[in-house]
Amino acid sequence: MLPPILQSLRIPVVASPMFIVSGPDLVIAQCKAGIVGSFPALNAREKEGEPSMLDAWLTRITEELDRYNQANPDSPAAPYAVNQIVHRSNARLERDIEICHRHKVPIWITSLGARVEVNEAAHDCGGIALHDVINNVFAKKAIEKGADGLIAVAAGAGGHAGPQSPFALIQEIREWFDGPLLLSGSIATGRAVLAAQVMGADLAYIGSPFIATEEANAQADYKQMIVDSGAMDIVTSSLFTGVSGNYLAPSIRKAGLDPDNLAAADASSMNFSDGSSKPKAWSTIWGAGQGIGAIRAVESAATRIDRLATEYHAAKEAVSRL
């Protein structure tokens, strides 16, 4: 059973929070178009002594969505989510939790560690907490520590993807968990959204297709590389962050490296003190998932979501005739 906050979406989609790419412009556009928009708290980068950018972002998102809802009472915007990187190197975590609590963030997404106090903060301000996992063991730990729902990050997802097939991961989690379950991994069409539900997930978790949108905070070359690339252009490597992730091979070549011969790195190299686990030398190595072959153009987030909705409903009709 989905919590009420996730029951009134236009289509069952949560936009995943992407490093650098996801910001207020993209989140607001996604929410207005009827899906959950999200961003990592660490994307709101700040310098010491300056006012909190995270506070400013949350104020802007809340006020713009409130105005939109007042003007469109029959089709209000979807809720938004903030991602907290729950890793020991994230020195901002405690302060960012306080800011999100004060703003009553409705959906909290946690990554790289399950923490009881984060889930408690979400619940205390009326929110729900979703935790991303790559296997059944981590899934059980997350629920034991108070998460309300799970995001199954399967093979083919962008960024720090898991190695397991979505079929295997969803079926193992569903053997014991009947709460909110999202699926991430190569979902780029409305038909794939429906497939995620048929498999046992409640919602699809979509990231890479939104890199190639007008509102995304990504370089023009990055957006075009998404359009020009397909599944064969995705390389899995631990070199850039210390944890296995999926990246665009053309961006690796542009950096002077051979994507077919990359060294491995240890997880101890992860460091989120500056908002990213990447050393600056890898700042132009761009992540993406294997589903990008479905992306044909850079367009607005609303246009992309309209297409997802059309494809989703067409797929439901087609499946009903099988």
Secondary structure, 3 states (H helix, E strand, C coil): CCCHHHCCCCCCEEECCCCCCCCHHHHHHHHHCCCEEEEEHHHCCCCCCCCCHHHHHHHHHHHHHHHHHHHCCCCCCCCEEEEEECCCCCCCHHHHHHHHHHCCCCEEEEECCCCHHHHHHHHHCCCEEEEEECCHHHHHHHHHCCCCEEEEECCCCCECCCCCCHHHHHHHHHCCCCCCEEEECCCCCHHHHHHHHHHCCCEEEECHHHCCECCCCCCHHHHHHHHHCCHHHEEEECCCCCCCEEEEHHHHHHCCCCCCCCCCCCHHHCCCCCCCCCCHHHCCCCECCHHHHHCCCCECHHHHHHHHHHHHHHHHHHHHCC
